[in-house]
Structures are given as structure tokens and as C-alpha cells.
Amino acid sequence: MEKANGARTPQQPQHRINVPSTAKERVSSVDPYGFERSNDFDYESYEELMSEYLTVLTKRSIKWSKLLQGKSRLEKNFKVKRYVRKGIPNEHRALIWMEASGSQEQMEKNPGYYHSLLQLQHDPKLVETIRTDLHRTFPDNVQFRKTAEPCLQKPLYNVLLAYGHHNKAVGYCQGMNFIAGYLLIITKDEEKSFWLMEALLSRILPDYYTPAMLGLKTDQEVLGELVKVKVPAVWQVMNEHNVMWTLVVSRWFICLFIDVLPVETVLRIWDCLFYEGSKILFRVALTLIRHNQALISQSRNLPDICDRFKQITRGAFVEDCHPFLQKIFKEPGSLSMATITKLRAACRARIVAEES
């Protein structure tokens, strides 16, 4: 998969260190999530960005600690929703994702279920397919290398294998390895990663990863319908050149913006995805398209359009994750779940009719 060229914004450091004189020496060549920074990584801009973002992270961490103090369960309400949109500190992420998605409740209702799946007789075809993709999962992340201690390849294999047995209709398909990998980076826990994956694939994004991928195809068409109304200039360009949405946004949806946007921006999107559901994916996509409509509208042919859609996922706009997340709730305007549900029904019916 193609790696986005962008600064990856790290989590709040836990202690102060003495820093050398140059920006490049101050910032590690590997980010806090284990991803190696690219050769063209802009250390100076990163330093400037971090000086502001660390202040935001510190404030959020204090507020979240107060909110969670003495509570064994997270109540869903307007205050918590506002907190989630402003960002979950990394030390609380696994807990909030588990609670907000219902994964914690499912795990407690099914004690030992995850480990029982690993004890089953494994389907040789499933095993082979998963093993083929293991070494392709985040080759630029030091935690997934065989030399790493601990190495996340074995936990990744276990989570994917367990899910393949749990949901035989899905089994395993490409893209799932990156999602499971991100979950492991954050939770550092196989069982939690399994249940979060179950929430994503079974409830939040139904039919995205089934063999027919009907849910995925539907949502790409729904985005097209939303662009037609909210960013007509871009819809016009796509229509004029007869460009299918799947050509330019399929990776956005199937990988939930992994390796499309910088890692900290992806994690902020996932904060909202686990709390509010799939509507967030449309907000992100519409914001990227609307903010860059002038650039996309200048496209003269198919290669132009494809290139512009790659360009809009890079640069300062998406690297500075805090203002970007604020924009996804403003730029696209109102976007009700009722509207999305109605569009999904219409697009799904059209796709089924075309494929039958």
C-alpha cells in the first residue's frame, strides 16, 4: 500500500528529555507508533506543529482524567461526544474505543471466546491467505518486523485467524490486516483488538468486507451522491470524464484512511468512528474534497483526477490533525444519519440491479 507523505503527530510524551541542538536530532526517525519517518520528513515544520499540539494534548489529558475518575463505565452523552471530537489522549484510547463501540460489553459477555477460536482446527486456506499478508503489513513499522521484541506479527496473525473463524462469511480479505495492525498498536492487546475489529466489521461497517463488498460499493456511491449536492463542481468533473468513485476513494473507505492520512489524524478520525459510527467517514471524505475543490476542478483527464485525489491527502491541511478534525464537523454542513440511510438504500438497490 502507498504510504502518505506527511508528518505523523505523536502522542503526549510522558517525561521531559534533554534535546540536542537541531530539529532532526530532537525528533526520532521513528514515531511513537513505530512508523519510520520518510526521507523527506520536514523536521522543522514538525517541531513547530508539535509546540502547539502538545498544549492541546495536555489540556485534553487533564479533562479526560477528570471525566473518567472513579467511573467503571462510560456514559454516552453530549459532553462525552464533544470530548471525543476534541481527541482522546493515547493513554485512554483503548478504554474509550472499547466502551464507546460496545466491544467491552461483548468481551465481558463472552469470556474465553477469543481464545477458544484460536484452539479450533484451522482452515488451511484461511491460514495461508493470512500468512501471505503478514509481511506486507506495515513494512515501515519497526514493531511488525521479525527482529522486534515484542513482534506484533504473531498477535496480528492470531487476531485475523480468530476473526476468520468467528465470521466465516467474511473470513479474511485484504485491508483487514492493516485495521487489525492499527488496533494492536493502540491496545497492545489481542483480545481487545479482536472485539474492536468485530465491532467495526459487523456493526459499524457492515458488508464492507464480505466477498461481494456490497456495503463498501454502496458507501462509495453514497459519497458521490453527497458530492453532487454539496460540491457540485467536483461532481461535474467526475461526471464529465466518466470517472467511477471507486477509482479514487476505495482505499479511503476500505482502509479507513490508514496510509492515506497521517497516523495521528487517522487515530483522531477513529476516535469519532468508534463513538459516532460510519457517518464520520463521509465527513472526512467530503471535507477533503470540498476544501480542495478548486484543485480537483482543474483536472483535464482521468490521470489528472487520480493524481489530484492523491495530492489532497497530503500536506499541512491533514497533518495538523486538531484543526482538521474541527473542520470535518463544519465544512460539509449538516449530514444526518437519516439522509445517509436513505441514500444507502437507493444506491444499494441500484448496484444490486446492475450486478444481477
Rosetta blueprint (number, residue, H / E / L):
1 M L
2 E L
3 K L
4 A L
5 N L
6 G L
7 A L
8 R L
9 T L
10 P L
11 Q L
12 Q L
13 P L
14 Q L
15 H L
16 R L
17 I L
18 N L
19 V L
20 P L
21 S L
22 T L
23 A H
24 K H
25 E H
26 R H
27 V L
28 S L
29 S L
30 V E
31 D L
32 P L
33 Y L
34 G L
35 F E
36 E E
37 R L
38 S L
39 N L
40 D L
41 F L
42 D L
43 Y H
44 E H
45 S H
46 Y H
47 E H
48 E H
49 L H
50 M H
51 S H
52 E H
53 Y H
54 L H
55 T H
56 V H
57 L H
58 T H
59 K H
60 R H
61 S H
62 I H
63 K H
64 W H
65 S H
66 K H
67 L H
68 L H
69 Q L
70 G L
71 K L
72 S L
73 R L
74 L L
75 E L
76 K L
77 N L
78 F H
79 K H
80 V H
81 K H
82 R H
83 Y H
84 V H
85 R H
86 K L
87 G L
88 I L
89 P L
90 N H
91 E H
92 H H
93 R H
94 A H
95 L H
96 I H
97 W H
98 M H
99 E H
100 A H
101 S H
102 G L
103 S H
104 Q H
105 E H
106 Q H
107 M H
108 E H
109 K H
110 N L
111 P L
112 G L
113 Y H
114 Y H
115 H H
116 S H
117 L H
118 L H
119 Q L
120 L L
121 Q L
122 H L
123 D L
124 P H
125 K H
126 L H
127 V H
128 E H
129 T H
130 I H
131 R H
132 T H
133 D H
134 L H
135 H L
136 R L
137 T L
138 F L
139 P L
140 D L
141 N E
142 V H
143 Q H
144 F H
145 R L
146 K L
147 T L
148 A L
149 E L
150 P L
151 C L
152 L L
153 Q H
154 K H
155 P H
156 L H
157 Y H
158 N H
159 V H
160 L H
161 L H
162 A H
163 Y H
164 G H
165 H H
166 H H
167 N L
168 K L
169 A L
170 V L
171 G L
172 Y L
173 C L
174 Q L
175 G L
176 M H
177 N H
178 F H
179 I H
180 A H
181 G H
182 Y H
183 L H
184 L H
185 I H
186 I H
187 T H
188 K L
189 D L
190 E H
191 E H
192 K H
193 S H
194 F H
195 W H
196 L H
197 M H
198 E H
199 A H
200 L H
201 L H
202 S H
203 R H
204 I H
205 L L
206 P L
207 D L
208 Y L
209 Y L
210 T L
211 P L
212 A L
213 M L
214 L H
215 G H
216 L H
217 K H
218 T H
219 D H
220 Q H
221 E H
222 V H
223 L H
224 G H
225 E H
226 L H
227 V H
228 K H
229 V H
230 K H
231 V L
232 P H
233 A H
234 V H
235 W H
236 Q H
237 V H
238 M H
239 N H
240 E H
241 H L
242 N L
243 V L
244 M L
245 W H
246 T H
247 L H
248 V H
249 V H
250 S H
251 R H
252 W H
253 F H
254 I H
255 C L
256 L L
257 F L
258 I L
259 D L
260 V L
261 L L
262 P L
263 V H
264 E H
265 T H
266 V H
267 L H
268 R H
269 I H
270 W H
271 D H
272 C H
273 L H
274 F H
275 Y H
276 E H
277 G L
278 S L
279 K H
280 I H
281 L H
282 F H
283 R H
284 V H
285 A H
286 L H
287 T H
288 L H
289 I H
290 R H
291 H H
292 N L
293 Q H
294 A H
295 L H
296 I H
297 S H
298 Q L
299 S L
300 R L
301 N L
302 L H
303 P H
304 D H
305 I H
306 C H
307 D H
308 R H
309 F H
310 K H
311 Q H
312 I L
313 T L
314 R L
315 G L
316 A H
317 F H
318 V H
319 E H
320 D L
321 C H
322 H H
323 P H
324 F H
325 L H
326 Q H
327 K H
328 I H
329 F L
330 K L
331 E L
332 P L
333 G L
334 S L
335 L L
336 S L
337 M H
338 A H
339 T H
340 I H
341 T H
342 K H
343 L H
344 R H
345 A H
346 A H
347 C H
348 R H
349 A H
350 R H
351 I H
352 V H
353 A H
354 E H
355 E H
356 S L
